[in-house]
Amino acid sequence: MIRSELPAAEVRLRPMTTGDADRVLAIYQAGLDGGNASFETVAPSWVDFDAGRLPAHRLVAVDGDGTVVGWVAVSPTSSRAVYSGVVEHSVYVDPAARGRGAARRLLDALIDSTDAAGIWTIQSGVFPENAASLALHRRAGFRVVGTRERVGRHQGRWRDVVLLERRSPLVK
Ligand SMILES: CC(C)(COP(=O)(O)OP(=O)(O)OC[C@H]1O[C@@H](n2cnc3c(N)ncnc32)[C@H](O)[C@@H]1OP(=O)(O)O)[C@@H](O)C(=O)NCCC(=O)NCCS
């Protein structure tokens, strides 16, 4: 059976570990190669990935044979105390495992994790062409803040970015 035929029920979540580095970065690179995930074109080294993301809120989705098929992680947005509960997240799923609910489960679990830690806002910037990400986030309760127009160049082309955010109702 090829991976994309596995039922969604066989995807389970667990905390990301250093041992997941190669799969996490390969899935990251596959997402970047699609051209609609990020301004970045090359996945970082594990050292840089690890240094830039909060250890407490990193999850992977694994399929029935234990292969990592997706991940979610967050970075702080500012060193200012007032924004200490505001993070920016990334969620990436292996192209062979998309459309099975892995990202939705990762995002829901991330929200549980950040809510429990008192993080009040999760935000992300998404290219308007990234229909899958926009649908995923809308269904997970994110709102569109607005669209930044031609805010950066990606492979020589100016791109708009839709700003999304989810304000936790639990953190008061
Ligand atoms: C965006 C991404 C993470 C979605 O992963 P996924 O596991 O396929 O998403 P899911 O199967 O969990 O789908 C989540 C929801 O989005 C919807 N969706 C997924 N792909 C879609 C698409 N191409 N078009 C429209 N809706 C889509 C699903 O119907 C689902 O809605 P539902 O909960 O009502 O059924 C995946 O496409 C990816 O890794 N893309 C490259 C990296 C990227 O762009 N990351 C986001 C950067 S902001």
The ligand as an SDF file (V2000), in Angstrom:
LIG
                    3D

 48 50  0  0  0  0  0  0  0  0999 V2000
   -1.2780   23.2440    3.7720 C   0  0  0  0  0  0  0  0  0  0  0  0
   -0.9890   21.7950    4.1600 C   0  0  0  0  0  0  0  0  0  0  0  0
   -0.1910   21.7760    5.4510 C   0  0  0  0  0  0  0  0  0  0  0  0
   -2.3440   21.0560    4.3620 C   0  0  0  0  0  0  0  0  0  0  0  0
   -2.0210   19.7410    4.8230 O   0  0  0  0  0  0  0  0  0  0  0  0
   -3.0830   18.5360    4.7120 P   0  0  0  0  0  0  0  0  0  0  0  0
   -2.6800   17.4890    5.6970 O   0  0  0  0  0  0  0  0  0  0  0  0
   -3.2290   18.1220    3.3050 O   0  0  0  0  0  0  0  0  0  0  0  0
   -4.4350   19.2370    5.1810 O   0  0  0  0  0  0  0  0  0  0  0  0
   -5.7080   18.4850    5.8030 P   0  0  0  0  0  0  0  0  0  0  0  0
   -5.9020   17.1790    5.0780 O   0  0  0  0  0  0  0  0  0  0  0  0
   -5.5670   18.4380    7.2840 O   0  0  0  0  0  0  0  0  0  0  0  0
   -6.8880   19.4670    5.4020 O   0  0  0  0  0  0  0  0  0  0  0  0
   -7.2980   20.5220    6.2840 C   0  0  0  0  0  0  0  0  0  0  0  0
   -8.4850   21.2060    5.6800 C   0  0  0  0  0  0  0  0  0  0  0  0
   -8.0680   21.9680    4.5340 O   0  0  0  0  0  0  0  0  0  0  0  0
   -8.7780   21.5430    3.3960 C   0  0  0  0  0  0  0  0  0  0  0  0
   -7.8640   21.4520    2.2830 N   0  0  0  0  0  0  0  0  0  0  0  0
   -6.7160   20.7460    2.2570 C   0  0  0  0  0  0  0  0  0  0  0  0
   -6.1270   20.8870    1.0450 N   0  0  0  0  0  0  0  0  0  0  0  0
   -6.9300   21.6990    0.3280 C   0  0  0  0  0  0  0  0  0  0  0  0
   -6.8510   22.2190   -0.9820 C   0  0  0  0  0  0  0  0  0  0  0  0
   -5.8240   21.9510   -1.8010 N   0  0  0  0  0  0  0  0  0  0  0  0
   -7.8440   23.0530   -1.4090 N   0  0  0  0  0  0  0  0  0  0  0  0
   -8.8810   23.3610   -0.5960 C   0  0  0  0  0  0  0  0  0  0  0  0
   -9.0080   22.8790    0.6670 N   0  0  0  0  0  0  0  0  0  0  0  0
   -8.0430   22.0620    1.1150 C   0  0  0  0  0  0  0  0  0  0  0  0
   -9.3140   20.1810    3.7210 C   0  0  0  0  0  0  0  0  0  0  0  0
  -10.5250   19.9150    3.0310 O   0  0  0  0  0  0  0  0  0  0  0  0
   -9.5350   20.2300    5.1990 C   0  0  0  0  0  0  0  0  0  0  0  0
  -10.7990   20.7800    5.5090 O   0  0  0  0  0  0  0  0  0  0  0  0
  -11.8370   19.9330    6.4400 P   0  0  0  0  0  0  0  0  0  0  0  0
  -11.1850   19.8920    7.8080 O   0  0  0  0  0  0  0  0  0  0  0  0
  -13.0760   20.7270    6.4070 O   0  0  0  0  0  0  0  0  0  0  0  0
  -11.9380   18.5870    5.8060 O   0  0  0  0  0  0  0  0  0  0  0  0
   -0.2220   21.0390    3.0420 C   0  0  0  0  0  0  0  0  0  0  0  0
   -0.8790   21.2620    1.8160 O   0  0  0  0  0  0  0  0  0  0  0  0
    1.2350   21.4730    2.9170 C   0  0  0  0  0  0  0  0  0  0  0  0
    2.1160   20.9350    3.6020 O   0  0  0  0  0  0  0  0  0  0  0  0
    1.5020   22.4430    2.0260 N   0  0  0  0  0  0  0  0  0  0  0  0
    2.8870   22.9380    1.8420 C   0  0  0  0  0  0  0  0  0  0  0  0
    3.3660   23.6860    3.0650 C   0  0  0  0  0  0  0  0  0  0  0  0
    2.4600   24.8490    3.3980 C   0  0  0  0  0  0  0  0  0  0  0  0
    1.9770   25.5550    2.5250 O   0  0  0  0  0  0  0  0  0  0  0  0
    2.2650   25.0550    4.7050 N   0  0  0  0  0  0  0  0  0  0  0  0
    1.4870   26.1670    5.1940 C   0  0  0  0  0  0  0  0  0  0  0  0
    2.3510   27.3900    5.2010 C   0  0  0  0  0  0  0  0  0  0  0  0
    1.4160   28.7510    5.8550 S   0  0  0  0  0  0  0  0  0  0  0  0
  1  2  1  0
  2  3  1  0
  2  4  1  0
  2 36  1  0
  4  5  1  0
  5  6  1  0
  6  7  2  0
  6  8  1  0
  6  9  1  0
  9 10  1  0
 10 11  2  0
 10 12  1  0
 10 13  1  0
 13 14  1  0
 14 15  1  0
 15 16  1  0
 15 30  1  0
 16 17  1  0
 17 18  1  0
 17 28  1  0
 18 19  1  0
 18 27  1  0
 19 20  2  0
 20 21  1  0
 21 22  1  0
 21 27  2  0
 22 23  1  0
 22 24  2  0
 24 25  1  0
 25 26  2  0
 26 27  1  0
 28 29  1  0
 28 30  1  0
 30 31  1  0
 31 32  1  0
 32 33  2  0
 32 34  1  0
 32 35  1  0
 36 37  1  0
 36 38  1  0
 38 39  2  0
 38 40  1  0
 40 41  1  0
 41 42  1  0
 42 43  1  0
 43 44  2  0
 43 45  1  0
 45 46  1  0
 46 47  1  0
 47 48  1  0
M  END
$$$$
